[in-house]
């Protein structure tokens, strides 16, 4: 088995960081598309994000395999759940350890930014759906079931249903 070098692992982390930067940029574009109600643009962005998420999964699988090989090379039992911070404890070269932890911090930072943008977009979508639901309710008027919840002897003051006055 080929010896895993720390620069290989750093390279994978840097690639993951770059893909997450692309996801962040896409999230910002999606935010504007949501605000502009540009459904076509949103669909294009979602499709592109799907491809980037596949890249992240592939790179993550590669990172796991490199970590596993590194552990085996150092005489440890391989673990699929080892973190970069735990792995760094097995690195004795100070420059390599610092470079690995710096790469990890860059990745974590951009992942946090992506998370915040996604949460913001989720709130915008939720608000848009609430507005649409409210608009439909206003246009449709009182529901058909409303009469069941009122005493039959108490007729409403107006028989108006909906936004338009049909008496005119």
C-alpha positions in Angstrom: 0.0 0.0 0.0 1.3 3.4 -1.0 2.3 5.8 1.8 -0.3 8.6 2.2 1.3 12.0 2.3 -0.2 14.9 4.3 0.0 17.2 1.2 -2.4 14.7 -0.5 -4.9 15.1 2.4 -4.5 18.9 2.4 -5.1 18.9 -1.4 -8.4 17.0 -0.8 -9.4 19.4 1.9 -8.6 22.4 -0.4 -10.7 20.8 -3.2 -13.6 20.4 -0.7 -13.2 24.0 0.3 -13.3 25.1 -3.3 -16.5 23.2 -4.0 -18.0 24.6 -0.9 -17.1 28.1 -2.1 -19.0 27.3 -5.3 -21.9 26.1 -3.3 -21.8 29.4 -1.3 -21.7 31.5 -4.5 -24.6 29.4 -5.8 -26.5 29.9 -2.5 -26.1 33.7 -2.8 -27.3 33.6 -6.4 -30.2 31.5 -5.3 -31.1 34.0 -2.6 -31.4 36.7 -5.3 -33.3 34.5 -7.6 -35.8 33.7 -4.7 -36.2 37.5 -4.0 -36.7 38.1 -7.8 -39.1 35.1 -8.0 -37.0 33.8 -10.9 -38.0 30.1 -10.9 -36.0 29.2 -14.0 -32.8 30.5 -12.4 -33.6 28.7 -9.2 -34.0 25.4 -11.1 -30.7 25.9 -12.9 -29.0 26.7 -9.6 -30.5 23.6 -7.9 -29.3 21.4 -10.8 -25.8 22.8 -10.6 -25.8 22.4 -6.8 -26.7 18.7 -7.2 -23.6 18.2 -9.3 -21.5 20.0 -6.7 -23.0 18.0 -3.9 -22.0 14.8 -5.8 -18.4 16.3 -6.0 -18.4 16.8 -2.3 -19.5 13.2 -1.7 -16.8 11.9 -4.0 -14.1 14.1 -2.4 -15.3 13.1 1.1 -15.0 9.4 0.1 -11.5 10.1 -1.1 -10.6 11.9 2.1 -11.9 8.9 4.2 -9.9 6.5 2.1 -6.7 8.6 2.5 -7.3 8.8 6.3 -7.8 5.1 6.4 -4.5 4.4 4.5 -2.7 6.9 6.7 -3.8 5.1 9.8 -2.8 1.7 8.4 0.6 3.1 7.4 1.1 4.4 11.0 0.1 1.0 12.4 -3.3 2.0 13.7 -6.6 0.3 13.1 -8.5 2.2 10.3 -11.5 4.2 11.4 -14.1 5.7 9.1 -15.1 8.3 11.7 -11.7 9.8 12.4 -11.6 13.5 12.2 -8.9 15.7 10.8 -8.2 17.1 14.3 -7.7 13.5 15.6 -5.5 12.6 12.6 -3.4 15.7 13.2 -2.4 14.3 16.6 -0.6 11.5 14.7 1.5 14.0 12.7 4.8 14.9 14.2 6.0 17.4 11.5 4.9 20.8 12.8 4.7 22.4 9.3 2.5 19.5 8.0 0.3 19.6 11.1 -0.2 23.3 10.9 -0.9 23.1 7.1 -3.5 20.3 7.7 -5.2 22.2 10.5 -5.3 25.4 8.5 -6.9 23.6 5.6 -9.4 22.1 8.0 -10.3 25.6 9.4 -10.7 27.0 5.9 -13.1 24.2 5.1 -15.1 24.5 8.3 -15.4 28.3 7.8 -16.8 28.1 4.3 -19.1 25.3 5.4 -20.5 27.5 8.1 -21.1 30.3 5.6 -22.9 27.8 3.3 -25.1 26.7 6.2 -26.0 30.3 7.0 -26.9 31.1 3.4 -29.0 27.9 3.2 -30.9 28.8 6.4 -31.5 32.3 5.0 -32.8 30.9 1.7 -35.0 28.4 3.6 -36.6 31.3 5.5 -37.1 33.3 2.3 -38.9 30.3 0.7 -41.0 29.7 3.8 -42.1 33.4 3.8 -42.8 33.2 0.1 -45.0 30.1 0.6 -46.8 31.8 3.5 -47.5 34.9 1.3 -48.8 32.6 -1.5 -51.0 30.8 0.9 -52.3 34.1 2.3 -53.0 35.4 -1.2 -54.9 32.3 -2.1 -57.0 32.6 1.1 -57.8 36.2 0.3 -58.8 35.5 -3.3 -60.8 32.4 -2.4 -62.7 34.0 0.4 -64.2 32.1 3.4 -64.1 28.4 3.1 -67.0 26.1 2.2 -66.9 24.6 5.7 -67.4 27.8 7.5 -71.2 27.4 7.8 -70.7 24.2 9.8 -69.1 26.1 12.7 -71.8 28.7 13.1 -75.3 28.4 14.5 -77.7 27.9 11.6 -80.0 30.6 12.9 -77.3 33.2 12.8 -76.9 34.1 9.1 -73.9 36.2 8.2 -74.6 39.9 7.6 -73.4 39.6 4.1 -73.5 36.7 1.8 -70.3 37.8 0.1 -67.8 35.1 -0.7 -64.5 36.2 -2.1 -63.0 39.4 -3.2 -65.6 40.5 -5.7 -69.1 41.8 -4.9 -71.4 39.8 -7.2 -74.4 42.0 -6.3 -73.2 44.8 -8.5 
